[in-house]
Amino acid sequence: MITSRPTEPTLVAAHDRVYRALRARIMHGEIAPGVALTLRGIGKEFDVSMTPAREAVRRLVAEGALFLSSSGRVSTPELSGERIEELAALRALIEVELASRALPRAHIALIDRLQTINGATAEAVSNRDAVGYIRTNLEFHRTLYLRAQAPAMLAMAETVWLQLGPTMRALYGRLRRTEPPHFHKLIIAALKAGDEPGLRLAVRSDVTQGLRMLSG
C-alpha cells in the first residue's frame, strides 16, 4: 500500500493551527512562566507531525513568546524585573498612542461594546477565573485599538501582550482582584467625554500600574 506524504499546504495549515492555538494560550496566561514544552508533546496534543510543531515553536520563539535555551529546552519566559519594566514602558508608549488615534472614531456602539466586555471581565474576576480575566482584559484593549486603524502599531502591542502572557497570570495571583480594572471605567468615561488627556492618562495608568508591582 502506498501512502502519500502530506502536501506542503497541509503542513502549512497544520503549523498555523498549532501556532495560533499556542499563541492564544500563552497570551491569555494559560501557561505559567518557566513551563517547558516539547515538540513531541505538542505534536501529540494537536495530532500533527514534528515538522508543523517545530515550525510553530520557531515562530513563537522569534516573537519572544517562548524561550529557547542553549541546550535546546523550550519554555515560557521567566521575565526579570528589568524586562517587565521595559515591556510596561512599551505598552504605555504604544497603547496610549493607539487610544489617542481611536478617540475620534469612538462612536456609541464602540463604547457600549467596551462596557459589555468590562462586564465579562467583572464576571471573570468574581469567578476567580485568571485566564478569563486576562482574555477579556486584552479584548477590551484590542476592541478600542482597532478603531485607531493602525494595524502595524496594534501588531506591536500584541507582540508585547504575547511576551507578557505568563507574567500576567502571575500578576493576577498577586493582585487578588475582587473587581474589574478601575481604569477601564475611566477609559470609558474619557471616550464618552472626548477627553484625550484623560484618556491617555487612564490608558497609561491601566497598562503600567500592575506590572510595576512585579518589576519592583
Sequence and secondary structure as in RCSB ss.txt:
>XXXX:A:sequence
MITSRPTEPTLVAAHDRVYRALRARIMHGEIAPGVALTLRGIGKEFDVSMTPAREAVRRLVAEGALFLSSSGRVS
TPELSGERIEELAALRALIEVELASRALPRAHIALIDRLQTINGATAEAVSNRDAVGYIRTNLEFHRTLYLRAQA
PAMLAMAETVWLQLGPTMRALYGRLRRTEPPHFHKLIIAALKAGDEPGLRLAVRSDVTQGLRMLSG
>XXXX:A:secstr
       HHHHHHHHHHHHHHHHHHHHTT S TT EE HHHHHHHHT  HHHHHHHHHHHHHTTSSEE TTS EE
     HHHHHHHHHHHHHHHHHHHHHHGGG  HHHHHHHHHHHHHHHHHHHTT HHHHHHHHHHHHHHHHHTT  
HHHHHHHHHHHHHHHHHHHHHHHHHT SSS HHHHHHHHHHHHT HHHHHHHHHHHHHHHHHHHH 
